[in-house]
Amino acid sequence: MLSRMTAAEVTSTSIYVIDVLVKVIALGVVPKNRRPSSAMAWLLAIFFIPGIGLIGYLLLGQTRLDRRRHARQRALNDEVTEYVRGLPRVPHPQTISETDAATIELNERLGSLPARAGNRIDLIDDYTASVEAMTAAVDQAETYVHVQFYITACDHVTEPFFDALDRAAARGVRVRLLLDHLGSRGIPVWRTLVKRLDASDIDWHPLLPINPLRGQIRRPDLRNHRKLLVVDGRIAFTGSQNLIEPGYNKRKNHRAGREWVELNARIEGPLVTALNVVFASDWDTETGELLRSELAAPAPRAGDVTGQIVPSGPGVDAENNLRAFTYLMYAAKKRISITSPYFVPDESLLYAVTTAARRGVEVELFVSEGKEQFMVYHAQRSYYEALLEAGVRIYLYPKPAVLHSKHFSIDDEVAVLGSSNMDMRSFALNYEVSLMLFDGEPVAQLRKVEDGYRAISRELLLEEWLARPKLAAYVDNALRLTAALQ
C-alpha cells in the first residue's frame, strides 16, 4: 500500500512540475511577435484548460509555413519585386489625393505591387450573372486561363464554367487551376470535382495541401482565401464569390432558403497584370513553375480608373491589409461604409472605426442578420455595443440570406473589395487579395450596391441591443476570446 501511495505521489508531483514548467515556458514563448490580446487568449487556454490548451496552441498557434514553402515564398517575393521594378512607371493622375498617394505608397512598400492607371472596372452583384460573365470570358481565351478560388465545386451553377474550361483546353489554351485543399474538400461534391478534373486537360493543384503520408503537415486552419480569374492577361475577375452554387451544395442551406450574397469585379487594364502576378506567385509556391511568359506583356489601358492590387497573408510581412484599411479609416472625412460577413476587428481597426464615428464621420456597417457560423457570429456581436455607442449605424441584412460581400468605401474617393474579411483571421492567417480603387466612378458603383443593402436591411438600435437577454450577451463575450486565438 505504501509503495502504491509513493508511486501515486511521484506521478502527481511529476505532473505538477511539468504543468508548472509548461506554463512558465509559455509565458516567454507565446507572446513573441503576437498581439497582447492574442497572447493572452492563448495563455488563458493553456493555463485553464491543461493539455487541451497546449495541444491547441501547438496545432493552431503558429502561422509560419514549413521551411521549404517559406524559402520558396521568400525567393518568389524577391522575384516579384524585381519584376515590378522593371514595369514602366506612370505618374498618378492629378485626381489622386495626398491621402490616396500615401495609401498607394504604403501598399507598394508592404506588398510590392504598384498602383496602375487606365483600368475599366465593372462591379457585378448578381451571383449567377457573375458566373456567366466569367464563363463568357473563358470562351474568349486564346492563350491561357488562370483560375484560383478558395472553394471550388462543379454543380448545376458552375458546370457551364467548367465546360468552358474544357473547351478552352481542347483548343490548345493552357488552363491552370488552384483551389484551397481544405476549403474545397469540405464541400459534398468534392469527389465528383476531383474525378472531373483528373479526367480533363486542366492543370490543377490544391493550395496548402495537408497529407501527412507525403510530409505535407502544417497548421490546419491556414487558408488560401483568394478568389480570382485571369484570361489571356486581358480580362480578370476578383471579389468575394467562390466558385460554387449560392447554397454551397448543402441540404440545410437549401431547406432554409439560405443563399450567399456576393460582389465581384470584372477588370480590364493594367490591374489584370497585377492580379496575374498574385496567381503566378501562388502557382510557383505550389508547383515550382514561374510563369514568366504569361507575365511578360503588361495589359493595355482600357479605361480611366486608377487602382492597386493588394495581396496579403503569411507570405507578406506586417499584416499589410490591416494597415491599409486602418489608415484609410483614419483618413476618412465624411463617410465610411463597410460590408463584412465577419466583422471581428483587432484593437487598431476597432479604434479607427469608432474614432471616425466620434469625430463626426458617418459610419455604417452591413452584416448578416442570420447565424451562419456560430462562433464567429457571436464573436462579431460582442463588438456591437462599442460600435453603436460610438455612433456607428449597424444594418442587419435579412436572413436567410448570407451577406458574404467584403468591401468598403471611403468618402467619394476610395472603394475596396476582394476576399479579405474585417477579422483577425483575414489579417493574420489567410492569404487574401484586395482591389483598391482610387476614383469616384467605382465608388459610385459601390454606393449603388450599398444603397440596395440598406433598402432591405433593418437598422439595429442601441436600446434594442442593450435589452437583449443576458445569456446571449454572455455567449457573445465568451466567444470573443476565440477570435484572438491565432
Beta strands, then each sheet from edge to edge (+ up, - down):
strand 1: 116-124
strand 2: 144-149
strand 3: 174-180
strand 4: 203-207
strand 5: 228-231
strand 6: 235-239
strand 7: 260-261
strand 8: 264-268
strand 9: 305-312
strand 10: 335-339
strand 11: 362-368
strand 12: 393-397
strand 13: 402-403
strand 14: 407-410
strand 15: 414-418
strand 16: 432-438
strand 17: 458-460
sheet 1: 4+ 3+ 2+ 5- 6+ 8- 1+ 9- 16+ 15- 14+ 10- 11- 12- 17+
sheet 2: 7+ 13+
end
